[in-house]
């Protein structure tokens, strides 16, 4: 270690000691609330500006090079992406699908058309009397959400085999075709020949002829559902599948890294508590339909190795109970009122970090009795090696299959060779 670095570390330690023993008691204030309030206020403002310009500009550059999606449509998609994602998760369809249906039905305008079918179409429902006519004219955000829900449910009914995690293009194309033309037509005909599904996907699918009960036979000028799906997907994920990211996204990424690492420096400087035991509310009744892969945890063992802490040590909030058996990583989703909350290690052990096949950033910690996984972190404070329980390991994020910042928390019992319910190990 260089003499300069040694001197800086010694200076940091002395300043930290002086602040903790002299300044904070004398002032009688909460040092962490004051420091982090000021610090986060400045950086959150900067990051908000960078996020607005970086994500939108970067995604626009990508999509404008692929498909002609107007900027106002992109802005609406960003605004409604979290709502569409929550609806898609509940109904179990791809998260882009509600936005694509809205785009196809009414160009993502919060206005009911004059033909009284609503922004999500719902032609069969209105004509059959299953739902009343939607009043023509502008509608509220609540009504937009209601109609997004209707469209998602109808989409799932017409294509029950699709799930939230479906990525197969042919399956998704067929589902959009079934939503538009019906299940029978989707089984008999080729979705790749449908103007509704494929128009403007490439040179071979341009200005396709479309037939509809309301519109008659027309020449399509807008994106089909499949290219629209790809465009919305690139916007929502913020992970552009190109070799060189636009400069705005690179700047945003660097700023996030700087923010996270500087936050951890302040935690250390201000004497942050190692291993915060915080409580988190669970519903009085837990319906766990996706818990078949969970087993009983062993009791006899070394208490020091047992998971004891909530991975989110600051105002943790349960956002989704046990799920994930279908993809082999059952656990719960935990968020926080602070979207940049620091993640702490629930157990001591050896840590590794990686990105899984679904592009989820992953922190894996293992000791002699337990393995835990923390998914979606936007920044790692550790890469590999031995860590202690309660040590800061990263910052909560939404990297991978996630819309809002949270951590997917999974626990595996090595003694009983089974995944277990994380609820049993939280304070």
Long-range contacts (C-beta under 8 A, 24 or more apart in sequence): 12-268, 12-269, 15-269, 16-268, 16-269, 16-270, 16-271, 19-269, 19-270, 19-271, 20-270, 20-271, 31-270, 31-271, 32-270, 32-272, 35-266, 35-270, 36-263, 36-266, 39-262, 39-263, 39-266, 40-263, 40-338, 40-340, 43-259, 43-262, 44-340, 46-255, 47-252, 47-255, 47-256, 47-259, 50-248, 50-251, 50-252, 50-255, 51-252, 53-248, 54-248, 54-249, 54-251, 54-252, 55-238, 55-248, 55-249, 55-252, 57-246, 57-248, 58-238, 58-240, 58-245, 58-246, 58-248, 58-249, 58-252, 59-234, 59-235, 59-238, 59-240, 61-246, 62-234, 62-240, 62-242, 62-246, 63-231, 63-234, 63-235, 66-227, 66-230, 66-231, 66-234, 67-200, 67-223, 67-227, 67-228, 67-230, 67-231, 68-200, 68-223, 69-223, 69-228, 69-231, 73-103, 73-107, 73-108, 74-235, 76-108, 77-103, 77-108, 77-232, 77-235, 77-236, 78-235, 78-236, 80-108, 80-144, 80-148, 81-235, 81-236, 81-403, 82-403, 82-404, 83-145, 83-148, 84-148, 85-236, 85-403, 85-404, 86-403, 87-145, 87-148, 87-149, 87-152, 88-152, 88-164, 89-164, 89-320, 91-149, 91-152, 91-153, 91-155, 91-156, 92-156, 92-162, 92-163, 92-164, 93-152, 93-155, 93-156, 93-159, 93-162, 93-163, 93-164, 93-166, 93-175, 94-162, 94-164, 94-166, 94-172, 94-229, 95-164, 95-236, 95-403, 96-229, 96-232, 96-233, 96-236, 97-152, 97-155, 97-175, 97-176, 97-229, 98-148, 98-151, 98-152, 98-155, 99-232, 99-236, 100-176, 100-225, 100-228, 100-229, 100-232, 101-148, 101-151, 101-152, 101-155, 101-179, 101-225, 102-147, 102-148, 102-151, 103-223, 103-228, 103-232, 104-180, 104-196, 104-225, 104-228, 105-151, 107-222, 110-138, 110-139, 110-140, 110-141, 110-143, 110-144, 111-137, 111-138, 111-139, 112-136, 112-137, 112-139, 115-214, 117-214, 118-147, 118-150, 119-144, 119-147, 120-147, 120-148, 120-150, 120-151, 120-154, 121-151, 122-147, 122-150, 122-151, 122-154, 123-213, 123-214, 124-154, 125-150, 125-154, 154-179, 155-179, 158-182, 158-183, 158-186, 159-183, 159-186, 163-326, 165-326, 165-327, 165-358, 165-401, 169-226, 172-226, 172-229, 173-197, 173-198, 173-225, 173-226, 176-225, 176-226, 176-229, 180-225, 194-224, 195-220, 195-224, 196-220, 196-224, 196-225, 197-224, 197-225, 197-226, 198-224, 198-226, 198-227, 199-223, 199-224, 199-227, 200-224, 200-227, 201-226, 201-227, 236-403, 237-359, 239-359, 239-399, 256-378, 256-379, 257-379, 259-340, 260-340, 260-378, 260-379, 260-381, 260-394, 260-395, 261-379, 261-381, 263-340, 263-342, 263-395, 264-342, 264-381, 264-392, 267-342, 267-392, 272-392, 274-388, 274-390, 274-391, 275-309, 275-313, 275-344, 275-389, 275-390, 275-391, 276-309, 276-310, 276-313, 276-314, 276-344, 276-390, 277-308, 277-309, 277-310, 277-427, 278-310, 278-312, 278-313, 278-314, 278-315, 278-316, 278-427, 279-426, 279-427, 280-310, 280-316, 280-317, 280-318, 280-334, 280-426, 280-427, 281-318, 282-318, 282-321, 282-423, 283-321, 286-321, 286-322, 286-423, 287-321, 288-321, 288-322, 290-322, 290-323, 290-324, 290-325, 290-326, 290-330, 291-322, 291-325, 291-330, 291-421, 292-325, 293-325, 293-328, 293-330, 293-418, 293-419, 294-322, 294-325, 294-330, 294-418, 294-419, 294-420, 294-421, 295-413, 295-416, 295-418, 295-419, 295-420, 296-416, 296-418, 296-420, 297-411, 297-413, 297-416, 297-418, 297-420, 297-421, 297-424, 297-425, 298-369, 298-413, 298-415, 298-416, 301-369, 301-415, 302-368, 302-369, 304-348, 304-389, 305-347, 305-348, 305-349, 305-367, 305-368, 305-369, 305-370, 306-347, 306-369, 306-370, 306-425, 307-346, 307-347, 307-370, 307-372, 307-411, 307-422, 307-425, 308-346, 308-347, 308-389, 308-425, 308-427, 309-344, 309-345, 309-346, 309-389, 309-390, 309-427, 310-334, 310-344, 310-346, 310-426, 310-427, 311-343, 311-344, 311-345, 311-346, 311-372, 311-374, 311-407, 311-409, 312-336, 312-341, 312-343, 312-344, 312-396, 312-407, 313-341, 313-342, 313-343, 313-344, 314-338, 314-341, 314-342, 315-341, 319-404, 319-406, 322-421, 322-422, 322-423, 324-408, 324-410, 327-358, 329-373, 329-375, 329-408, 329-410, 330-410, 330-419, 331-373, 331-408, 331-409, 331-410, 331-411, 331-419, 331-422, 332-408, 332-409, 332-422, 332-423, 333-406, 333-407, 333-408, 333-409, 334-406, 334-407, 334-409, 335-396, 335-404, 335-405, 335-406, 335-407, 336-396, 336-405, 339-396, 339-404, 339-405, 340-395, 340-396, 340-405, 341-395, 341-396, 341-405, 342-392, 342-394, 342-395, 342-396, 343-374, 343-377, 343-392, 343-393, 343-394, 343-395, 343-396, 343-407, 344-390, 344-391, 344-392, 344-393, 345-387, 345-388, 345-389, 345-390, 345-391, 345-392, 345-393, 346-372, 346-389, 346-409, 346-411, 346-425, 347-372, 347-389, 348-386, 348-387, 348-388, 348-389, 349-386, 349-387, 350-384, 350-385, 350-386, 350-387, 351-382, 351-383, 351-384, 351-385, 351-386, 351-387, 351-393, 352-383, 352-384, 353-380, 353-382, 353-383, 353-384, 353-394, 355-399, 355-400, 356-400, 358-400, 358-401, 359-399, 359-400, 359-401, 360-399, 360-400, 360-401, 360-402, 360-408, 361-397, 361-399, 361-400, 363-393, 363-394, 365-393, 368-414, 369-413, 369-414, 369-415, 370-411, 370-412, 370-413, 370-414, 371-411, 371-412, 371-414, 372-409, 372-410, 372-411, 372-412, 373-408, 373-409, 373-410, 373-412, 374-407, 374-408, 374-409, 375-400, 375-402, 375-407, 375-408, 375-410, 376-400, 376-402, 376-405, 376-406, 376-407, 376-408, 377-407, 378-405
